[in-house]
């Protein structure tokens, strides 16, 4: 069916989940005014509305309300660059209302092939800038705290740790490691009690999750083992089918539901969706615990915008040929502890960068700790940058100095 | 057209692009400037002028028909912070200490095309930004450097070879352009494919059979003409048993490729040899340590190949070696990407790479800042070897001629 935004009809949103449909119909007139090179990216967010975290919902609602408030003249100014993007007939005929994510991927390929990527990129940056100015992001209820625990299974690193983060904070070399993980979990739980908010305080573990307070939203690689196995089996099945290429596989993965991968129907649908997407959309998350952990943290920060996030990296399996890595196996994998430490060290840096992209970054705090060891780096407005402390300190003390 | 060129989170293009400081052109210039400063401080390179040609003795002693060119591309670029920046130089000791001092180094090679490895490498071979599906095993549409070379210089099929990493590269040796018929391009060797056939997938060799990481969940079927085991025995004088036993001593797919290159150089001494390395691209799996390992291995293999050139009588003194990544990787600062893992944002860092040229007549220890285009490679090789890349969109690099 050939549809341009101006021709949109309410019935075209019948395939949306209930809350998403309600939202779409409420803003139908707004959708009709924006160009096709832009709208599916917005609909990609709208169609997932029922499964979005509260912070995402608020941001989307505010963005939609802003678009609705634009005068025709403003609309022209906001979307002129998008309107100049030339689309192919195939894209215009695509079912972008019901498959907006697939459209966006097709659009990306089209932009590359037609050398319009730079123009689109600039249009997107300008849009984001205008939106930030018109709808300033909401400040967090309390300064954010990010924590990364790295180095499981390693006694002595082969290379200096925290090289990326040291210039931004204080290096501690005499931390008392005793009971350190529990102290960190207790800290995050206390923050959750102090500022309770749904999906506001997270604990992500690259292995088995340690016992933790129920106020924390928890994701662990180990608990998703059956889901990961089911996904790998599905990938194997799909790729054995004749004619299935990367696009078809990607589409199949995008259409999966948590129950397709054996997740419990009674579980939290929003969290299950997040977990599934971490495995289906992340690259390497299906095979490497460290990649899973970093990507889960990145997506958690980007989407849920938590006030607290404790991320504990574990050991990933050794590199093998992709065919073997993707084959579901009951055998215990060989682990690469030293490589995992290097991955996690970089992952911690990325966690900090991603946290700093969120509102309130000027007050945010970040702690990375070499698990069961004496080294860690604390980054916060209160910590002098690029300094080293060799004095004995406990984790609670360091956290108190960061505040 | 592939939808894998941008991540599943390509919607982030719209919603999560970080504001960048400056235009892409300004950022590319800044990047180039940083590279130059890193190199000048670490290797004592001189700043070259765009007006100065190569040495007046450029290829002077070698008749054009005897000249040889070896191109090494990295399918999976590496960023400055892991290579040329002070904190990254520990990963490329051979480039820094051995090769760069002998080379002319261009700090700013911008790839304006699609940032997928096969299509980008194909674009490097044609001098035209190809636009086909990165994940399809198809031939480039524009004529390749190998077809120009063979047709105009009337060279036999044995004189142009490609050694490439994965099945998808099988069609890279020749184009679908009608001006050049089938069989008019380069022979393509896929060492992993050979080893897989030789060993029937025995687990002892599994570390050498790592696949394309750009699309880890899918590998294209082999198509086109394939260099098979029997030809390996006949042409490279390498028995299957010797191949298998030597493979057991190697640690990566790229080492396997270099082993095959070694055999090619010894047995056939092709005048135009194109090698695409791929270990770095393991970065797509998200494991930083494996990405760094790939960079260190690539650094070592480049130096080994240059030493091989010096030690082989057929190559010594008459070979130009050109080394360049096909493109870069995403910046940590670009919220649309995930740092080193991919090359999907199209930001300046992912588009701007470098070129190193070594060989007789190439000015040594000189760094050039001016912007080159990825498509300049083919006409430059043409000018060096004496053929015209008629359909290429690039321009010969004057500083190398």
Interface residues (C-beta under 8 A of the other chain):
Chain A: X38 X41 X42 X44 X45 X101 X102 X104 X105 X106 X107 X108 X109 X110 X112 X113 X114 X115 X117 X118 X120 X121 X124 X125 X127 X128 X129 X163 X235 X239 X244 X245 X246 X247 X249 X250 X254 X280 X281 X282 X283 X284 X285 X287 X288 X290 X291 X294 X295 X298 X302 X316 X319 X320 X321 X322 X323 X324 X326 X336 X338 X339 X340 X341 X342 X343 X345 X346 X347 X349 X350 X353 X357
Chain B: X1 X2 X3 X4 X5 X6 X7 X8 X9 X10 X11 X13 X14 X15 X16 X17 X18 X19 X20 X24 X87 X112 X113 X114 X115 X116 X129 X131 X135 X136 X206 X207 X209 X210 X211 X212 X213 X215 X216 X217 X218 X219 X220 X282 X284 X285 X286 X287 X288 X289 X290 X292 X332 X333 X335 X338 X339 X340 X341 X342 X345 X346 X347
